[in-house]
Amino acid sequence: MSEPTIPDWLPDWLNESEYPDPEKACRLDWGWAFLRRNPGYQKDWNYLQAQNQLLGTYGLPSDLYDVTGKLKPVNATPGPVMKEWIKDSGLFNFKSSELYMAKAYGMKGEPKNPSESNIDRAFWLETKRGTLYRGLYREFHLSRSEGVAIFDLSMPINPQLEIISATLRDVQKEYKEEGGEYNDPRVRCDHYPAYLRILDAKARRVKHADIAEVLFPDSDNDYEDDYPASRKIKDHLKEACRLRDHGYRDLFQLPPSF
């Protein structure tokens, strides 16, 4: 099995100055920093560029398909999203692969090049949060962690908000008691530079102990204590992978003040 390719844009994990400053970066910066390190996103982006190059060669979307209705092969391996797009895109199905990928990752507009470290502050994820439904709209497809409230626009809003707020707290309490996942909206970004550095070090196949020696030089890492510094790296890596794989969505959905 071939070794995974290390992106040439990946910062030097040994150089702290190449990472976002917690005092200046906002939740959008952090969200993008984790998403661009998602291996699936990187594969999907590379496949998208290879497909666009093929389209530029042939000219028309229909020329992306062979006579059997299958997509012509490109010189790139698709990630999870583009694999689904290939499956869904039959002959004369010209569904935009860019929009398909963006929607799958919850992004507005077109997907971003992972080599770009900076992100447009207007960038935002698609979300149902804050959407106002009016009139006869009554069809909702909700996950276990979502809820809908109905307001009477002919009546004062504040008393209704007070009732809904109290009800939501009670329902959320039941949800958490039943084992529902709860995401604390407070962004504690002090650890984020370390998370990113650990992800980048692991992409280069650096050992836990070597990472700990750089990031936590004052921490003990002895056999007698069960290598506490290495275990700290392992715990940080677990949270970093969560943010990289799906937690970035929560960062994008937070209010701008966070």
C-alpha positions in Angstrom: 0.0 0.0 0.0 1.4 3.4 -1.0 2.0 6.1 1.6 -0.6 8.9 1.8 0.5 12.0 0.0 1.4 14.9 2.2 0.0 18.2 0.8 2.8 20.6 -0.2 0.9 23.4 1.5 1.0 21.7 4.9 2.7 24.0 7.5 5.8 23.0 9.4 4.4 21.6 12.6 7.6 22.5 14.4 7.0 26.2 13.6 4.3 27.7 15.9 4.3 31.0 13.9 2.8 29.2 10.8 -0.5 28.6 12.7 -3.4 30.8 13.4 -3.1 33.1 16.4 -5.8 32.4 19.0 -6.0 36.1 19.9 -6.9 37.0 16.2 -8.5 34.0 14.6 -12.3 33.7 14.6 -14.5 30.6 14.5 -14.5 30.7 10.7 -10.7 30.6 10.6 -10.6 27.6 12.9 -13.4 25.8 11.1 -11.6 26.2 7.8 -8.2 25.2 9.3 -9.7 21.9 10.3 -11.8 21.2 7.2 -8.9 21.8 4.8 -7.0 19.0 6.6 -9.8 16.5 6.1 -8.3 13.8 3.9 -11.7 13.1 2.2 -12.2 16.8 1.4 -8.7 16.9 -0.1 -9.4 13.9 -2.3 -12.7 15.3 -3.4 -11.1 18.6 -4.3 -8.3 17.0 -6.3 -10.9 14.8 -8.1 -13.0 17.9 -8.9 -10.0 19.6 -10.4 -9.1 16.6 -12.5 -12.7 16.4 -13.7 -12.7 20.1 -14.6 -9.5 19.6 -16.5 -11.1 16.8 -18.5 -14.1 19.0 -19.1 -11.8 21.7 -20.4 -10.3 19.2 -22.8 -13.6 17.9 -24.2 -15.6 21.1 -24.0 -19.2 19.9 -23.2 -20.5 18.2 -20.1 -21.9 15.3 -22.2 -18.3 14.5 -23.3 -17.5 13.5 -19.7 -19.4 10.3 -20.3 -18.6 7.3 -22.5 -21.2 5.6 -24.8 -22.4 3.4 -21.9 -23.3 6.4 -19.8 -20.4 6.0 -17.4 -18.1 8.8 -16.4 -14.8 8.8 -18.2 -11.9 8.0 -15.8 -9.7 10.9 -14.5 -6.3 10.8 -13.1 -7.4 11.2 -9.5 -9.0 9.1 -6.7 -12.4 10.5 -5.6 -13.1 11.0 -1.9 -16.3 9.9 -0.2 -18.5 12.7 -1.6 -17.3 12.5 -5.2 -17.8 8.7 -5.1 -21.5 9.3 -4.3 -21.6 11.9 -7.1 -20.2 9.4 -9.6 -22.9 6.9 -8.5 -25.7 9.5 -8.9 -24.4 11.0 -12.2 -25.7 8.9 -15.0 -25.7 9.8 -18.7 -27.0 13.3 -19.4 -27.2 14.1 -15.7 -25.3 17.3 -15.6 -25.7 18.0 -11.9 -22.9 20.4 -10.9 -20.2 18.4 -9.1 -19.1 21.7 -7.5 -22.5 22.3 -6.0 -22.8 18.6 -5.1 -19.6 18.7 -3.1 -20.3 22.0 -1.5 -23.7 20.9 -0.3 -22.3 17.6 1.0 -19.8 19.4 3.2 -22.5 21.9 4.2 -20.8 24.8 2.3 -22.5 27.7 0.5 -21.3 28.5 -3.0 -18.4 26.6 -4.4 -15.9 24.5 -2.4 -12.6 26.1 -1.4 -9.1 25.1 -2.4 -7.6 23.4 0.7 -4.2 25.0 -0.1 -5.7 28.4 0.7 -5.0 29.2 4.4 -7.2 32.3 4.5 -11.0 32.2 4.2 -13.5 34.9 3.2 -15.2 36.0 6.4 -18.5 35.9 4.4 -18.0 32.1 4.1 -20.7 30.2 6.0 -22.2 26.8 6.2 -25.7 25.9 5.1 -27.9 25.4 8.2 -31.5 25.3 9.2 -30.8 27.2 12.3 -32.5 30.6 12.4 -34.8 29.8 9.5 -38.3 31.4 9.8 -41.2 29.3 8.4 -44.5 31.1 7.8 -48.0 30.5 6.7 -49.0 27.0 5.6 -45.6 25.4 5.8 -45.9 22.4 8.1 -43.5 19.8 6.8 -40.4 19.4 8.8 -37.7 16.7 8.6 -35.8 17.0 11.9 -33.0 15.1 13.5 -33.1 13.9 17.1 -31.2 17.0 18.2 -33.6 19.5 16.4 -36.9 21.1 17.4 -39.5 23.4 15.9 -41.6 26.0 17.6 -44.8 27.7 16.3 -45.4 31.4 17.0 -48.6 33.3 16.6 -47.6 36.5 14.7 -50.9 38.2 15.6 -49.9 38.1 19.3 -47.0 39.7 21.2 -43.7 37.9 20.6 -41.9 38.3 24.0 -44.4 36.3 26.1 -44.2 33.5 23.5 -40.4 33.6 23.5 -40.4 33.2 27.3 -42.6 30.2 27.1 -40.6 28.6 24.3 -37.3 29.3 26.1 -38.4 27.6 29.2 -39.8 24.6 27.2 -36.6 24.3 25.2 -34.5 24.1 28.4 -36.7 21.3 29.7 -36.6 19.4 26.4 -32.9 19.9 26.1 -32.4 18.5 29.7 -34.4 15.4 28.7 -32.4 15.1 25.5 -29.1 15.2 27.4 -30.3 12.7 30.0 -31.2 10.3 27.2 -27.6 10.4 26.0 -28.0 13.0 23.2 -24.8 14.6 22.0 -24.4 18.1 23.3 -22.0 20.6 21.8 -20.9 23.4 24.1 -21.1 26.6 21.9 -18.3 28.3 23.8 -15.2 28.1 21.6 -12.1 27.2 23.6 -9.6 27.8 21.0 -6.4 27.9 23.1 -5.8 24.2 22.2 -6.6 24.6 18.5 -3.0 25.5 17.4 -1.8 22.4 19.2 -4.5 20.3 17.6 -3.5 21.5 14.1 0.1 20.9 14.8 -0.6 17.4 16.0 -2.6 16.6 12.8 0.2 17.9 10.6 2.8 16.0 12.6 0.8 12.7 12.3 0.4 13.4 8.5 4.2 13.2 8.5 4.0 10.0 10.6 5.7 11.6 13.6 5.5 9.4 16.8 3.4 10.5 19.8 6.5 10.7 22.0 8.3 13.0 19.6 5.3 15.3 19.3 5.0 15.4 23.1 8.7 16.4 23.4 8.1 19.4 21.2 4.6 20.5 22.4 4.9 19.6 26.0 8.6 19.7 26.9 8.0 20.2 30.6 5.6 17.2 30.9 6.9 13.9 32.2 6.7 11.0 29.8 8.2 8.1 31.8 7.4 4.5 31.5 6.6 4.3 35.3 3.8 6.9 34.8 2.4 5.2 31.7 3.8 7.9 29.4 1.5 10.8 30.4 2.7 13.2 27.8 2.1 10.7 25.0 -1.4 10.0 26.4 -2.0 13.8 26.3 -1.1 13.8 22.6 -3.4 10.9 22.0 -6.3 12.7 23.7 -5.6 15.9 21.7 -5.4 13.9 18.5 -8.8 12.4 19.1 -10.4 15.8 19.5 -8.5 17.2 16.6 -9.8 14.4 14.3 -13.3 15.1 15.5 -13.0 18.8 14.6 -11.4 17.8 11.2 -14.0 15.2 10.3 -17.2 16.9 11.3 -16.8 19.3 14.3 -15.8 22.1 11.9 -19.5 22.5 11.1 -20.2 23.6 14.7 -17.5 26.2 14.4 -19.1 27.7 11.3 -22.5 27.7 12.8 -21.6 29.7 15.9 -22.5 33.4 16.1 -19.7 35.8 14.8 -18.9 36.9 18.4 -17.4 33.5 19.3 
